[in-house]
Amino acid sequence: MINGVILVVDDERRQRETLASVFTGWGHEVLQADNAETALAMVKGRAIDLILTDLRMPGMSGLDLLAGCLEIRPDIAVVMMTAYGSIDVAVEAMRHGAADFVTKPIDLDQLEVSLNKALSVRRLARENKALRRRLAETSVGFRLLGGSQPMAALLDRAGRAAETDATVLIRGESGTGKELLARSLHDLSPRSDQRFVAVNCAALPETLLESELFGHVRGAFTGADRDRAGRVSQAEGGTLFLDEIGDVAPSVQIKLLRFLQEREFNPVGSDQAISSDVRVVVATHRDLEERIKIGDFREDLFYRLNVVSLVLPRLSERRDDIPELAAHFLDRYATRYGRPARSFSAEAMAVVMSHSFPGNVRELENIIEQTVVMTRGEVVHTDDLPASLTGERQREPGEMLTFDMAQGDLPRWLETLEKKVVLESLAAFSGNQSSAARHLGLTESGLRYKLKKWKDEQEV
């Protein structure tokens, strides 16, 4: 049996409640409505897998409900209940999108088969839609670029998590792409046809965050002149992304814990609990375990959030991705600003590759944007790069690097020349250290030693 959320719509209370009781016994979550207007409002407010509706009801008919539901959520399954004398109308309803119809008096065995078939078709349709979206996306279906080993391992793990409704905790330094990863999880999930709602928890004071998340009712506080839905309600059926979760105040952490445990919440100022169906993804650059030790973060909330943990590597840990990322940003900003820049010289790319990037991908993007603005030709040269990247004053064309040889600078001159050759070789092989090492006649470990040494010297 395939379980789901079923809405029973019938103006006859006894039959409606009897069916709801049967469906609950079969393991479904059941909602009830005594008219089509109420049912349509419920469809707008939450995710429902299947509607079992009477065909003839006072006011809006079952056919009108069918049309309204399919307009709001085209993938919803609708099964009609009808008397024998209205079978022709029920068949017409199937031509307009109904999944099936059953006749009264209801045969429960027939009804169970009908519901399972409709739920199965709906689930397959959602999975196929997610698969088509995945195949249409670039690379492995993620908005994040990069084929380095650390990124390949991360995206493989993330791809498996995307197929489920499991809560995901994304960790990583600022600028590594945490929100892009969260959006990718949504894009590749069965919820991709619903909304992705992002909240930056660090940008809101404690007094406003609870209302922003869960909404409030009129009169809840000074200035609350009307009811207002929160971000959780806006994300119904889709994905709620809470960025900088490590900065949430303890008082709001308690409300989040209850929301994750019970899948329900109370708007500020209301004692009425509202059920919710959202997939939760959170992100932080903070060390949550350390915050737990000092009492700033609840341990029980941490375990609720840390169902799947994804750690985005620093850009310095995925240097093989820098050429691809730089080319991507070069194309983006050359198009935006109408500039001719199309590629990097080997020397310019070597300089970019040698930078430590404490600001990660966000810093790389900013550097490339600055570069595009200053570049006049199709090829980006070293002199086009920002001085903050080259770490030296901009030299005039043709000016040579010189050292005072009388003061014993030959070793430094030779090391500078060696560094230049190594970095140019890396650029020529798109950052592939194995290929560059073979080309230079070095071992891969020897090359890594040199790169680490130069990086450490640059950071001193």
Buried (B, 14 or more C-beta within 10 A) or exposed (E): EBEBBBBBBBBEEEBBBBBBEBBEEBEBBBBBBBBBBBBBEBBEBBBBBBBBBBBEBEEBBBBBBBBBBBEEBEBBBBBBBBBEEBBEBBEEBBEEBBBBBBBBEBEEEEBBEBBBBBBEBBBEBBEEBBEEBBEEBEBBBBBBBBEBEBBBEBBEBBBEBBBBBBBBBBBBBEBBBBBBBBBBBBBBBBBBBBBBBBBBBBEBEEEEBBBBBBBBBEEBEEEBEEBBBBBBBBBBBBBBBBBBBBBBBEEBBBBBBBBBEEEEBBBBBBEEEBBBBBBBBBBBBBEBEEBBEEEBBBEEBBEBBBBBEBEBBBBBBBBBBBBBBBBBBBBBBBEEEEBEBBEBBEBBBBBBBBBEBEBBBBBBBBBBBBBBBEBEEEEBBBBBBBEEBBEEEEEEEEEEEEEEEEEEEEEEBEBEEEBBEBBBBBBBBBBBBEBBBBEBEBEEEEBEEBBEEBBEEEEE
